[in-house]
């Protein structure tokens, strides 16, 4: 599970994304480096999902450059992403992971062992034979994490993976994310939940209106935010 940091740092250099007359991200300069999880926060529509899609390579910027480990236009061989509502294949939980392992080029002889390891990591070993679409929302999200980890990624992007989960399911997902972070896999995660950001973040990037409002170590951000927008957001005020 220990992946080399071949994809890092992920560097955004003056990145803008526009859709017609609407600017979604505006001249973004940012860097994701090895280390503890980076949590992306900000109001709805601030650009968090777009940033993750760019970082994964699913979307090209309108202007500016993105590089991975010093390379531009790099194939996402060691990147993985999990969305808020992942799609489950019409097969068992274990077969979902075996499919991901096959797609990642893992040799057939290693797939059963790797599948077992991933099921254990996400706490689904007892549900290996259950249809993936019969799993609860939290179980499906953990299965989606296992599928993403089948790629043996150096960096894992997560788009609000606990947004629709109850507290018990949220804790189970967060426990997996902590374990992933301890395996030298960089986690970059968007969340709407400030409590979750406090629990998981090594550093914080706050977005508003497509721009970085503040980027800092989590302790510094929560204890002494430097911008009026960050202070207002932490106080629960609406940012418009």
MDAnalysis code that builds the backbone (N, CA, C; Angstrom):
import MDAnalysis as mda
import numpy as np

u = mda.Universe.empty(720, n_residues=240, atom_resindex=np.repeat(np.arange(240), 3), trajectory=True)
u.add_TopologyAttr("name", ["N", "CA", "C"] * 240)
u.add_TopologyAttr("resid", np.arange(1, 241))
u.add_TopologyAttr("resname", ["UNK", "UNK", "UNK", "UNK", "UNK", "UNK", "UNK", "UNK", "UNK", "UNK", "UNK", "UNK", "UNK", "UNK", "UNK", "UNK", "UNK", "UNK", "UNK", "UNK", "UNK", "UNK", "UNK", "UNK", "UNK", "UNK", "UNK", "UNK", "UNK", "UNK", "UNK", "UNK", "UNK", "UNK", "UNK", "UNK", "UNK", "UNK", "UNK", "UNK", "UNK", "UNK", "UNK", "UNK", "UNK", "UNK", "UNK", "UNK", "UNK", "UNK", "UNK", "UNK", "UNK", "UNK", "UNK", "UNK", "UNK", "UNK", "UNK", "UNK", "UNK", "UNK", "UNK", "UNK", "UNK", "UNK", "UNK", "UNK", "UNK", "UNK", "UNK", "UNK", "UNK", "UNK", "UNK", "UNK", "UNK", "UNK", "UNK", "UNK", "UNK", "UNK", "UNK", "UNK", "UNK", "UNK", "UNK", "UNK", "UNK", "UNK", "UNK", "UNK", "UNK", "UNK", "UNK", "UNK", "UNK", "UNK", "UNK", "UNK", "UNK", "UNK", "UNK", "UNK", "UNK", "UNK", "UNK", "UNK", "UNK", "UNK", "UNK", "UNK", "UNK", "UNK", "UNK", "UNK", "UNK", "UNK", "UNK", "UNK", "UNK", "UNK", "UNK", "UNK", "UNK", "UNK", "UNK", "UNK", "UNK", "UNK", "UNK", "UNK", "UNK", "UNK", "UNK", "UNK", "UNK", "UNK", "UNK", "UNK", "UNK", "UNK", "UNK", "UNK", "UNK", "UNK", "UNK", "UNK", "UNK", "UNK", "UNK", "UNK", "UNK", "UNK", "UNK", "UNK", "UNK", "UNK", "UNK", "UNK", "UNK", "UNK", "UNK", "UNK", "UNK", "UNK", "UNK", "UNK", "UNK", "UNK", "UNK", "UNK", "UNK", "UNK", "UNK", "UNK", "UNK", "UNK", "UNK", "UNK", "UNK", "UNK", "UNK", "UNK", "UNK", "UNK", "UNK", "UNK", "UNK", "UNK", "UNK", "UNK", "UNK", "UNK", "UNK", "UNK", "UNK", "UNK", "UNK", "UNK", "UNK", "UNK", "UNK", "UNK", "UNK", "UNK", "UNK", "UNK", "UNK", "UNK", "UNK", "UNK", "UNK", "UNK", "UNK", "UNK", "UNK", "UNK", "UNK", "UNK", "UNK", "UNK", "UNK", "UNK", "UNK", "UNK", "UNK", "UNK", "UNK", "UNK", "UNK", "UNK", "UNK", "UNK", "UNK", "UNK", "UNK", "UNK", "UNK", "UNK"])
u.atoms.positions = np.array([
    [0.811, -1.210, 0.000],
    [0.000, 0.000, 0.000],
    [0.850, 1.269, 0.000],
    [2.160, 1.149, 0.280],
    [2.996, 2.336, 0.311],
    [3.328, 2.749, -1.114],
    [2.847, 3.900, -1.526],
    [3.018, 4.359, -2.902],
    [4.081, 5.444, -2.965],
    [4.909, 5.423, -3.975],
    [5.881, 6.499, -4.129],
    [5.165, 7.792, -4.483],
    [5.779, 8.899, -4.135],
    [5.156, 10.193, -4.403],
    [5.458, 10.658, -5.825],
    [5.191, 9.804, -6.784],
    [5.500, 10.124, -8.175],
    [4.606, 11.229, -8.724],
    [3.465, 11.459, -8.104],
    [2.519, 12.457, -8.601],
    [2.679, 13.800, -7.902],
    [3.509, 13.851, -6.882],
    [3.605, 15.040, -6.040],
    [4.918, 15.775, -6.236],
    [4.902, 17.093, -6.085],
    [3.744, 17.916, -5.721],
    [2.794, 18.117, -6.898],
    [1.530, 18.363, -6.571],
    [0.564, 18.813, -7.578],
    [0.549, 20.336, -7.498],
    [0.907, 20.982, -8.600],
    [1.097, 22.431, -8.606],
    [0.111, 23.086, -9.573],
    [-0.660, 24.039, -9.060],
    [-1.546, 24.871, -9.871],
    [-0.852, 26.222, -10.055],
    [-0.651, 26.604, -11.278],
    [0.055, 27.849, -11.578],
    [-0.847, 28.758, -12.400],
    [-1.502, 29.718, -11.740],
    [-2.368, 30.672, -12.424],
    [-3.534, 30.018, -13.137],
    [-4.156, 29.029, -12.487],
    [-5.199, 28.235, -13.143],
    [-6.553, 28.935, -13.065],
    [-7.168, 29.082, -14.218],
    [-8.520, 29.626, -14.328],
    [-9.391, 28.622, -15.063],
    [-10.618, 28.452, -14.582],
    [-11.612, 27.638, -15.273],
    [-12.841, 28.510, -15.491],
    [-13.243, 28.648, -16.739],
    [-14.407, 29.457, -17.083],
    [-15.379, 28.634, -17.909],
    [-16.651, 28.875, -17.687],
    [-17.707, 28.265, -18.491],
    [-18.542, 29.398, -19.052],
    [-18.257, 29.750, -20.291],
    [-18.894, 30.917, -20.873],
    [-18.442, 32.162, -20.129],
    [-19.411, 32.934, -19.652],
    [-19.084, 34.166, -18.930],
    [-18.862, 33.938, -17.443],
    [-19.020, 32.699, -16.981],
    [-18.903, 32.385, -15.559],
    [-17.496, 31.872, -15.261],
    [-16.831, 32.493, -14.311],
    [-15.516, 32.037, -13.863],
    [-15.704, 31.160, -12.635],
    [-15.285, 29.906, -12.745],
    [-15.462, 28.941, -11.656],
    [-14.252, 28.956, -10.729],
    [-13.055, 28.964, -11.307],
    [-11.818, 29.150, -10.552],
    [-11.061, 30.298, -11.195],
    [-10.480, 31.142, -10.365],
    [-9.924, 32.396, -10.861],
    [-8.454, 32.543, -10.469],
    [-7.572, 32.292, -11.442],
    [-6.136, 32.538, -11.275],
    [-5.595, 31.857, -10.020],
    [-5.851, 30.567, -9.924],
    [-5.506, 29.796, -8.741],
    [-4.032, 29.396, -8.761],
    [-3.327, 29.719, -7.705],
    [-1.954, 29.267, -7.516],
    [-1.902, 28.521, -6.190],
    [-1.523, 27.231, -6.267],
    [-1.671, 26.349, -5.118],
    [-0.771, 25.145, -5.307],
    [-0.373, 24.521, -4.204],
    [0.499, 23.350, -4.283],
    [0.093, 22.334, -3.226],
    [-0.051, 21.081, -3.655],
    [-0.301, 19.976, -2.736],
    [0.976, 19.164, -2.626],
    [1.486, 19.017, -1.414],
    [2.751, 18.345, -1.179],
    [2.538, 17.128, -0.283],
    [3.526, 16.221, -0.215],
    [3.392, 15.056, 0.667],
    [3.151, 15.477, 2.109],
    [2.430, 14.617, 2.836],
    [2.183, 14.922, 4.239],
    [0.764, 14.624, 4.649],
    [0.353, 15.233, 5.726],
    [-0.974, 15.010, 6.290],
    [-2.058, 15.500, 5.340],
    [-3.300, 15.036, 5.527],
    [-4.377, 15.417, 4.613],
    [-4.578, 16.924, 4.492],
    [-4.859, 17.351, 3.267],
    [-5.272, 18.724, 2.994],
    [-6.782, 18.735, 2.832],
    [-7.461, 19.567, 3.608],
    [-8.914, 19.677, 3.526],
    [-9.292, 20.969, 2.828],
    [-10.148, 20.839, 1.817],
    [-10.681, 21.985, 1.084],
    [-12.027, 22.348, 1.685],
    [-12.166, 23.590, 2.109],
    [-13.434, 24.038, 2.677],
    [-13.874, 25.310, 1.956],
    [-15.106, 25.692, 2.210],
    [-15.662, 26.886, 1.593],
    [-17.123, 26.674, 1.303],
    [-17.859, 27.752, 1.060],
    [-19.296, 27.626, 0.799],
    [-19.564, 26.886, -0.496],
    [-20.801, 26.420, -0.644],
    [-21.203, 25.774, -1.892],
    [-20.945, 26.709, -3.067],
    [-20.425, 26.129, -4.145],
    [-20.142, 26.921, -5.328],
    [-18.809, 27.635, -5.294],
    [-17.980, 27.328, -4.298],
    [-16.690, 28.013, -4.189],
    [-15.632, 27.441, -5.123],
    [-15.882, 26.247, -5.685],
    [-14.939, 25.674, -6.649],
    [-14.218, 24.430, -6.172],
    [-14.640, 23.848, -5.048],
    [-13.933, 22.697, -4.483],
    [-13.946, 21.497, -5.424],
    [-15.113, 21.145, -5.939],
    [-15.205, 19.977, -6.822],
    [-14.428, 20.205, -8.109],
    [-14.522, 21.398, -8.664],
    [-13.773, 21.699, -9.885],
    [-12.273, 21.570, -9.637],
    [-11.812, 22.054, -8.494],
    [-10.393, 21.936, -8.167],
    [-9.970, 20.468, -8.119],
    [-10.774, 19.615, -7.496],
    [-10.440, 18.202, -7.413],
    [-10.419, 17.553, -8.797],
    [-11.366, 17.898, -9.638],
    [-11.400, 17.327, -10.988],
    [-10.182, 17.763, -11.796],
    [-9.758, 18.999, -11.609],
    [-8.532, 19.464, -12.256],
    [-7.325, 18.683, -11.750],
    [-7.237, 18.528, -10.429],
    [-6.087, 17.861, -9.835],
    [-6.009, 16.399, -10.271],
    [-7.156, 15.790, -10.500],
    [-7.185, 14.407, -10.972],
    [-6.830, 14.302, -12.448],
    [-7.005, 15.397, -13.176],
    [-6.772, 15.371, -14.616],
    [-8.014, 15.099, -15.423],
    [-9.198, 15.205, -14.785],
    [-10.467, 14.973, -15.474],
    [-10.947, 16.203, -16.213],
    [-10.349, 17.348, -15.914],
    [-10.757, 18.620, -16.487],
    [-9.504, 19.424, -16.798],
    [-9.519, 20.106, -17.930],
    [-8.385, 20.953, -18.306],
    [-8.689, 22.409, -17.969],
    [-7.702, 23.154, -17.520],
    [-7.949, 24.564, -17.208],
    [-8.170, 25.395, -18.462],
    [-8.920, 26.462, -18.312],
    [-9.072, 27.406, -19.419],
    [-7.787, 28.188, -19.641],
    [-7.115, 28.511, -18.532],
    [-5.812, 29.177, -18.577],
    [-4.963, 28.658, -17.436],
    [-3.658, 28.800, -17.556],
    [-2.750, 28.368, -16.511],
    [-2.266, 26.952, -16.728],
    [-1.454, 26.471, -15.774],
    [-0.829, 25.163, -15.915],
    [-0.982, 24.359, -14.631],
    [-1.056, 23.040, -14.805],
    [-1.048, 22.106, -13.684],
    [0.048, 21.090, -13.952],
    [0.827, 20.775, -12.919],
    [1.858, 19.757, -13.069],
    [1.782, 18.775, -11.914],
    [2.208, 17.565, -12.195],
    [2.235, 16.485, -11.206],
    [3.663, 15.968, -11.124],
    [4.283, 16.150, -9.984],
    [5.665, 15.723, -9.845],
    [6.583, 16.374, -10.852],
    [6.271, 17.609, -11.235],
    [7.077, 18.346, -12.203],
    [6.722, 18.076, -13.646],
    [5.706, 17.241, -13.890],
    [5.316, 16.887, -15.256],
    [3.930, 17.427, -15.571],
    [3.797, 18.023, -16.738],
    [2.481, 18.439, -17.213],
    [1.900, 17.347, -18.108],
    [0.573, 17.343, -18.228],
    [-0.115, 16.368, -19.082],
    [0.277, 14.939, -18.729],
    [0.450, 14.664, -17.435],
    [0.857, 13.346, -16.971],
    [-0.364, 12.449, -16.801],
    [-0.266, 11.215, -17.296],
    [-1.356, 10.256, -17.119],
    [-1.558, 9.973, -15.631],
    [-2.810, 9.813, -15.200],
    [-3.101, 9.640, -13.764],
    [-2.857, 8.218, -13.279],
    [-1.647, 7.743, -13.424],
    [-1.341, 6.362, -13.059],
    [-1.347, 6.154, -11.551],
    [-0.974, 7.166, -10.805],
    [-0.907, 7.048, -9.349],
    [-1.811, 8.070, -8.673],
    [-2.926, 8.387, -9.335],
    [-3.945, 9.255, -8.758],
    [-5.264, 8.497, -8.715],
    [-6.080, 8.804, -7.712],
    [-7.409, 8.206, -7.631],
    [-8.357, 9.227, -7.032],
    [-9.639, 9.083, -7.343],
    [-10.639, 10.029, -6.850],
    [-11.897, 9.268, -6.463],
    [-12.540, 9.726, -5.402],
    [-13.828, 9.188, -4.964],
    [-14.798, 10.354, -4.856],
    [-15.940, 10.208, -5.509],
    [-16.946, 11.259, -5.498],
    [-17.966, 11.030, -4.379],
    [-18.785, 12.030, -4.154],
    [-19.764, 11.985, -3.072],
    [-20.752, 10.844, -3.248],
    [-21.134, 10.559, -4.483],
    [-22.084, 9.473, -4.755],
    [-21.447, 8.512, -5.773],
    [-20.590, 7.627, -5.323],
    [-19.916, 6.711, -6.241],
    [-20.879, 5.697, -6.839],
    [-20.582, 5.268, -8.036],
    [-21.390, 4.264, -8.724],
    [-20.881, 2.873, -8.367],
    [-21.785, 2.009, -7.970],
    [-21.444, 0.622, -7.663],
    [-21.698, -0.262, -8.879],
    [-20.748, -1.121, -9.194],
    [-20.948, -2.084, -10.269],
    [-21.952, -3.144, -9.827],
    [-22.656, -3.733, -10.784],
    [-23.671, -4.745, -10.476],
    [-22.995, -6.089, -10.211],
    [-22.300, -6.156, -9.108],
    [-21.608, -7.373, -8.695],
    [-21.313, -7.252, -7.204],
    [-20.700, -8.255, -6.636],
    [-20.450, -8.244, -5.204],
    [-19.413, -7.188, -4.820],
    [-19.334, -6.928, -3.508],
    [-18.326, -5.983, -3.023],
    [-16.928, -6.446, -3.414],
    [-16.641, -7.735, -3.188],
    [-15.330, -8.252, -3.553],
    [-15.065, -8.158, -5.041],
    [-16.090, -8.445, -5.855],
    [-15.910, -8.386, -7.300],
    [-15.698, -6.953, -7.778],
    [-16.285, -5.977, -7.087],
    [-16.012, -4.574, -7.415],
    [-14.530, -4.280, -7.253],
    [-13.941, -4.780, -6.174],
    [-12.520, -4.527, -5.939],
    [-11.663, -5.302, -6.921],
    [-12.019, -6.541, -7.195],
    [-11.229, -7.327, -8.159],
    [-11.258, -6.682, -9.539],
    [-12.394, -6.099, -9.899],
    [-12.474, -5.380, -11.180],
    [-11.500, -4.211, -11.182],
    [-11.465, -3.465, -10.075],
    [-10.562, -2.319, -9.986],
    [-9.106, -2.769, -10.032],
    [-8.794, -3.880, -9.383],
    [-7.423, -4.400, -9.415],
    [-7.028, -4.815, -10.825],
    [-7.942, -5.457, -11.520],
    [-7.654, -5.847, -12.905],
    [-7.438, -4.619, -13.779],
    [-8.288, -3.610, -13.599],
    [-8.144, -2.383, -14.382],
    [-6.834, -1.671, -14.078],
    [-6.334, -1.847, -12.844],
    [-5.072, -1.213, -12.450],
    [-3.856, -2.009, -12.895],
    [-4.091, -3.143, -13.526],
    [-2.974, -3.943, -14.036],
    [-2.328, -4.845, -13.007],
    [-3.013, -5.111, -11.893],
    [-2.458, -6.011, -10.885],
    [-2.490, -7.438, -11.425],
    [-1.394, -8.171, -11.352],
    [-1.365, -9.544, -11.873],
    [-2.444, -10.417, -11.230],
    [-2.993, -11.317, -12.019],
    [-4.082, -12.175, -11.551],
    [-3.719, -12.906, -10.257],
    [-2.479, -13.376, -10.167],
    [-2.059, -14.156, -9.006],
    [-2.079, -13.352, -7.721],
    [-2.045, -12.034, -7.815],
    [-2.017, -11.190, -6.623],
    [-3.383, -10.623, -6.244],
    [-4.368, -10.787, -7.118],
    [-5.630, -10.078, -6.902],
    [-6.388, -10.544, -5.674],
    [-6.411, -11.862, -5.421],
    [-7.170, -12.355, -4.271],
    [-6.583, -11.814, -2.969],
    [-5.241, -11.819, -2.865],
    [-4.607, -11.302, -1.660],
    [-4.876, -9.819, -1.490],
    [-4.694, -9.057, -2.569],
    [-4.903, -7.614, -2.499],
    [-6.360, -7.295, -2.189],
    [-7.269, -8.048, -2.777],
    [-8.691, -7.814, -2.508],
    [-8.986, -8.020, -1.031],
    [-8.446, -9.087, -0.464],
    [-8.648, -9.346, 0.953],
    [-8.083, -8.238, 1.828],
    [-6.894, -7.740, 1.467],
    [-6.273, -6.656, 2.232],
    [-7.123, -5.401, 2.190],
    [-7.652, -5.082, 1.008],
    [-8.441, -3.863, 0.865],
    [-9.780, -3.979, 1.585],
    [-10.415, -5.139, 1.511],
    [-11.661, -5.341, 2.247],
    [-11.437, -5.200, 3.750],
    [-10.315, -5.735, 4.225],
    [-10.002, -5.610, 5.650],
    [-9.736, -4.157, 6.031],
    [-9.020, -3.443, 5.176],
    [-8.702, -2.041, 5.458],
    [-9.960, -1.218, 5.659],
    [-10.976, -1.464, 4.838],
    [-12.201, -0.658, 4.918],
    [-13.289, -1.318, 5.762],
    [-12.957, -2.443, 6.407],
    [-13.893, -3.079, 7.317],
    [-15.058, -3.774, 6.655],
    [-14.856, -4.292, 5.450],
    [-15.940, -4.942, 4.725],
    [-15.660, -6.410, 4.431],
    [-14.686, -7.006, 5.134],
    [-14.319, -8.385, 4.814],
    [-15.492, -9.351, 5.000],
    [-16.388, -9.066, 5.950],
    [-17.536, -9.940, 6.175],
    [-18.615, -9.767, 5.112],
    [-18.489, -8.720, 4.298],
    [-19.513, -8.429, 3.283],
    [-18.984, -8.622, 1.864],
    [-17.908, -9.371, 1.728],
    [-17.270, -9.525, 0.417],
    [-18.219, -10.075, -0.641],
    [-19.125, -10.950, -0.243],
    [-20.008, -11.606, -1.215],
    [-21.356, -10.911, -1.356],
    [-21.566, -9.834, -0.626],
    [-22.847, -9.121, -0.726],
    [-22.852, -8.229, -1.959],
    [-24.004, -8.143, -2.612],
    [-24.124, -7.261, -3.769],
    [-23.799, -5.832, -3.357],
    [-22.936, -5.185, -4.116],
    [-22.485, -3.849, -3.749],
    [-23.648, -2.870, -3.644],
    [-24.637, -3.025, -4.506],
    [-25.758, -2.099, -4.493],
    [-26.733, -2.356, -3.346],
    [-26.507, -3.439, -2.589],
    [-27.313, -3.721, -1.407],
    [-26.658, -3.190, -0.139],
    [-25.448, -2.688, -0.260],
    [-24.760, -2.141, 0.904],
    [-25.387, -0.810, 1.317],
    [-25.188, -0.441, 2.573],
    [-25.650, 0.869, 3.036],
    [-24.810, 1.964, 2.395],
    [-25.248, 3.206, 2.552],
    [-24.507, 4.319, 1.963],
    [-23.082, 4.403, 2.475],
    [-22.910, 4.223, 3.791],
    [-21.565, 4.277, 4.343],
    [-20.706, 3.126, 3.875],
    [-21.286, 1.936, 3.772],
    [-20.540, 0.775, 3.267],
    [-20.147, 0.972, 1.814],
    [-21.047, 1.534, 1.027],
    [-20.701, 1.811, -0.373],
    [-19.561, 2.809, -0.469],
    [-19.561, 3.804, 0.399],
    [-18.491, 4.789, 0.349],
    [-17.153, 4.150, 0.730],
    [-17.163, 3.269, 1.712],
    [-15.929, 2.567, 2.067],
    [-15.482, 1.632, 0.944],
    [-16.438, 1.014, 0.267],
    [-16.081, 0.177, -0.880],
    [-15.476, 1.024, -1.993],
    [-16.030, 2.210, -2.205],
    [-15.461, 3.109, -3.215],
    [-14.025, 3.490, -2.854],
    [-13.754, 3.693, -1.567],
    [-12.383, 3.971, -1.137],
    [-11.471, 2.787, -1.442],
    [-11.948, 1.577, -1.160],
    [-11.139, 0.388, -1.451],
    [-10.843, 0.277, -2.938],
    [-11.840, 0.536, -3.778],
    [-11.603, 0.488, -5.236],
    [-10.572, 1.514, -5.655],
    [-10.655, 2.710, -5.084],
    [-9.682, 3.745, -5.426],
    [-8.280, 3.329, -4.997],
    [-8.180, 2.704, -3.841],
    [-6.876, 2.286, -3.340],
    [-6.307, 1.110, -4.113],
    [-7.153, 0.431, -4.884],
    [-6.649, -0.646, -5.745],
    [-5.642, -0.124, -6.757],
    [-5.685, 1.162, -7.042],
    [-4.731, 1.780, -7.965],
    [-3.381, 2.038, -7.311],
    [-3.279, 1.763, -6.001],
    [-2.050, 2.031, -5.254],
    [-1.619, 3.477, -5.465],
    [-2.502, 4.419, -5.170],
    [-2.231, 5.815, -5.524],
    [-1.219, 6.482, -4.605],
    [-0.550, 7.469, -5.145],
    [0.280, 8.353, -4.333],
    [-0.554, 9.480, -3.758],
    [-1.650, 9.818, -4.439],
    [-2.522, 10.896, -3.975],
    [-3.963, 10.478, -4.224],
    [-4.811, 10.702, -3.216],
    [-6.211, 10.310, -3.259],
    [-7.068, 11.550, -3.052],
    [-7.919, 11.847, -4.036],
    [-8.812, 12.998, -3.978],
    [-10.207, 12.529, -3.563],
    [-10.786, 13.214, -2.594],
    [-12.089, 12.834, -2.059],
    [-13.021, 14.037, -2.089],
    [-14.185, 13.856, -2.712],
    [-15.142, 14.960, -2.846],
    [-16.314, 14.738, -1.896],
    [-16.226, 15.318, -0.706],
    [-17.266, 15.247, 0.322],
    [-17.780, 13.816, 0.517],
    [-16.895, 12.884, 0.853],
    [-17.302, 11.477, 0.918],
    [-18.265, 11.150, 2.046],
    [-18.430, 12.039, 3.033],
    [-19.345, 11.757, 4.149],
    [-20.566, 12.654, 4.147],
    [-20.794, 13.373, 3.064],
    [-21.821, 14.426, 3.055],
    [-23.218, 13.920, 3.393],
    [-23.563, 12.709, 2.986],
    [-24.929, 12.227, 3.191],
    [-24.997, 11.101, 4.215],
    [-23.956, 10.963, 5.044],
    [-23.882, 9.828, 5.960],
    [-24.246, 10.229, 7.386],
    [-24.735, 9.252, 8.147],
    [-25.015, 9.498, 9.557],
    [-23.704, 9.466, 10.346],
    [-23.731, 9.870, 11.627],
    [-22.483, 9.960, 12.389],
    [-21.699, 8.652, 12.471],
    [-22.381, 7.514, 12.627],
    [-21.670, 6.235, 12.720],
    [-20.954, 5.913, 11.422],
    [-21.648, 6.092, 10.306],
    [-21.039, 5.828, 9.006],
    [-19.925, 6.831, 8.708],
    [-20.132, 8.084, 9.116],
    [-19.099, 9.109, 8.927],
    [-17.825, 8.726, 9.666],
    [-17.958, 8.271, 10.905],
    [-16.779, 7.871, 11.672],
    [-16.043, 6.725, 11.001],
    [-16.789, 5.750, 10.470],
    [-16.149, 4.616, 9.809],
    [-15.349, 5.064, 8.591],
    [-15.902, 5.989, 7.820],
    [-15.186, 6.511, 6.647],
    [-13.975, 7.321, 7.084],
    [-14.151, 8.166, 8.093],
    [-13.027, 8.970, 8.578],
    [-11.897, 8.085, 9.103],
    [-12.242, 6.973, 9.759],
    [-11.215, 6.058, 10.246],
    [-10.386, 5.500, 9.092],
    [-11.051, 5.175, 7.984],
    [-10.324, 4.693, 6.804],
    [-9.415, 5.789, 6.263],
    [-9.923, 7.015, 6.206],
    [-9.126, 8.123, 5.678],
    [-7.878, 8.338, 6.542],
    [-8.022, 8.250, 7.851],
    [-6.849, 8.379, 8.729],
    [-5.826, 7.285, 8.444],
    [-6.317, 6.067, 8.283],
    [-5.409, 4.955, 8.011],
    [-4.703, 5.147, 6.682],
    [-5.430, 5.618, 5.692],
    [-4.828, 5.876, 4.374],
    [-3.724, 6.919, 4.506],
    [-4.007, 7.982, 5.253],
    [-3.016, 9.032, 5.425],
    [-1.753, 8.547, 6.106],
    [-1.862, 7.511, 6.929],
    [-0.700, 6.964, 7.617],
    [0.112, 6.025, 6.735],
    [-0.362, 5.778, 5.528],
    [0.333, 4.864, 4.611],
    [1.048, 5.612, 3.491],
    [1.433, 6.837, 3.766],
    [2.180, 7.652, 2.797],
    [1.378, 7.917, 1.526],
    [0.075, 7.989, 1.668],
    [-0.794, 8.388, 0.564],
    [-1.320, 9.782, 0.899],
    [-1.078, 10.725, 0.026],
    [-1.557, 12.086, 0.250],
    [-3.060, 12.145, 0.004],
    [-3.808, 12.659, 0.976],
    [-5.253, 12.825, 0.837],
    [-5.561, 14.301, 0.655],
    [-6.320, 14.616, -0.393],
    [-6.843, 15.966, -0.606],
    [-8.364, 15.819, -0.650],
    [-9.035, 16.428, 0.298],
    [-10.460, 16.138, 0.500],
    [-11.270, 17.408, 0.655],
    [-12.371, 17.481, -0.059],
    [-13.330, 18.567, 0.105],
    [-14.362, 18.160, 1.145],
    [-14.739, 19.093, 2.000],
    [-15.788, 18.832, 2.976],
    [-16.562, 20.120, 3.247],
    [-17.825, 19.947, 3.620],
    [-18.647, 21.077, 4.060],
    [-18.696, 21.130, 5.580],
    [-18.102, 20.145, 6.235],
    [-18.235, 19.947, 7.671],
    [-16.977, 20.449, 8.377],
    [-17.098, 21.565, 9.083],
    [-15.931, 22.126, 9.761],
    [-15.422, 21.215, 10.874],
    [-16.316, 20.482, 11.523],
    [-15.885, 19.526, 12.530],
    [-15.013, 18.450, 11.914],
    [-15.416, 17.974, 10.759],
    [-14.618, 16.965, 10.057],
    [-13.261, 17.532, 9.651],
    [-13.256, 18.769, 9.185],
    [-11.996, 19.404, 8.821],
    [-11.064, 19.488, 10.025],
    [-11.607, 19.829, 11.181],
    [-10.784, 19.870, 12.400],
    [-10.229, 18.496, 12.747],
    [-11.051, 17.462, 12.554],
    [-10.635, 16.115, 12.941],
    [-9.562, 15.533, 12.014],
    [-9.610, 15.876, 10.741],
    [-8.778, 15.178, 9.765],
    [-7.613, 15.996, 9.208],
    [-7.725, 17.300, 9.197],
    [-6.804, 18.112, 8.393],
    [-5.431, 18.263, 9.027],
    [-4.411, 18.169, 8.177],
    [-3.097, 18.665, 8.519],
    [-2.978, 20.116, 8.108],
    [-3.577, 20.445, 6.977],
    [-3.646, 21.830, 6.539],
    [-4.969, 22.078, 5.842],
    [-5.313, 23.360, 5.752],
    [-6.603, 23.802, 5.237],
    [-6.391, 24.725, 4.051],
    [-7.217, 24.529, 3.014],
    [-7.319, 25.490, 1.925],
    [-8.776, 25.926, 1.866],
    [-9.015, 27.210, 2.069],
    [-10.373, 27.730, 1.998],
    [-10.576, 28.461, 0.694],
    [-11.657, 28.092, 0.001],
    [-12.010, 28.714, -1.270],
    [-13.276, 29.548, -1.117],
    [-13.343, 30.628, -1.880],
    [-14.556, 31.435, -1.960],
    [-14.546, 32.153, -3.305],
    [-15.655, 32.009, -4.036],
    [-15.780, 32.621, -5.356],
    [-14.633, 32.221, -6.277],
    [-14.190, 30.974, -6.159],
    [-13.177, 30.457, -7.066],
    [-11.767, 30.883, -6.773],
    [-11.557, 31.498, -5.621],
    [-10.210, 31.932, -5.249],
    [-9.824, 31.334, -3.901],
    [-8.513, 31.209, -3.683],
    [-8.025, 30.778, -2.379],
    [-8.095, 31.969, -1.431],
    [-8.922, 31.858, -0.417],
    [-9.051, 32.904, 0.585],
    [-7.922, 32.802, 1.598],
    [-7.639, 31.563, 2.009],
    [-6.611, 31.355, 3.020],
    [-6.118, 29.918, 2.922],
    [-4.828, 29.712, 3.108],
    [-4.221, 28.386, 3.138],
    [-3.228, 28.372, 4.294],
    [-3.411, 27.413, 5.207],
    [-2.575, 27.401, 6.406],
    [-2.656, 26.039, 7.068],
    [-1.717, 25.790, 7.986],
    [-1.829, 24.618, 8.842],
    [-3.171, 24.666, 9.567],
    [-3.763, 23.493, 9.781],
    [-5.108, 23.455, 10.362],
    [-5.163, 24.158, 11.711],
    [-4.175, 23.937, 12.557],
    [-4.191, 24.560, 13.887],
    [-4.184, 26.080, 13.783],
    [-3.355, 26.599, 12.883],
    [-3.290, 28.050, 12.714],
    [-4.584, 28.589, 12.121],
    [-5.140, 27.872, 11.163],
    [-6.366, 28.350, 10.517],
    [-7.507, 28.433, 11.520],
    [-7.699, 27.393, 12.306],
    [-8.838, 27.385, 13.225],
    [-8.603, 28.272, 14.449],
    [-7.364, 28.390, 14.887],
    [-7.092, 29.188, 16.086],
    [-6.963, 30.682, 15.795],
    [-6.425, 31.006, 14.623],
    [-6.176, 32.420, 14.321],
    [-6.294, 32.682, 12.828],
    [-7.508, 32.588, 12.265],
    [-7.676, 32.854, 10.832],
    [-7.242, 34.278, 10.500],
    [-6.621, 34.427, 9.324],
    [-6.001, 35.699, 8.977],
    [-6.883, 36.612, 8.139],
    [-7.962, 36.096, 7.574],
    [-8.793, 36.909, 6.687],
    [-10.199, 37.067, 7.256],
    [-10.854, 38.143, 6.871],
    [-12.224, 38.397, 7.331],
    [-13.172, 37.313, 6.833],
    [-12.950, 36.844, 5.607],
    [-13.821, 35.810, 5.057],
    [-13.701, 34.515, 5.847],
    [-12.481, 34.135, 6.206],
    [-12.283, 32.918, 6.988],
    [-12.918, 33.058, 8.370],
    [-12.732, 34.201, 8.995],
    [-13.330, 34.406, 10.318],
    [-14.853, 34.339, 10.238],
    [-15.424, 34.926, 9.211],
    [-16.877, 34.898, 9.056],
    [-17.376, 33.479, 8.805],
    [-16.656, 32.741, 7.983],
    [-17.067, 31.369, 7.662],
    [-17.003, 30.498, 8.905],
    [-15.945, 30.627, 9.683],
    [-15.818, 29.842, 10.903],
    [-16.878, 30.223, 11.940],
    [-17.346, 31.454, 11.884],
    [-18.388, 31.911, 12.807],
    [-19.785, 31.503, 12.358],
    [-19.877, 30.838, 11.197],
    [-21.170, 30.384, 10.713],
    [-21.932, 31.399, 9.899],
    [-21.280, 32.477, 9.531],
    [-21.938, 33.499, 8.719],
    [-22.006, 33.055, 7.264],
    [-22.976, 33.546, 6.538],
    [-23.123, 33.231, 5.125],
    [-22.180, 34.116, 4.314],
    [-21.426, 33.497, 3.421],
    [-20.572, 34.231, 2.501],
    [-21.251, 34.325, 1.153],
    [-21.365, 35.532, 0.636],
    [-22.060, 35.720, -0.643],
    [-21.127, 36.457, -1.599],
])
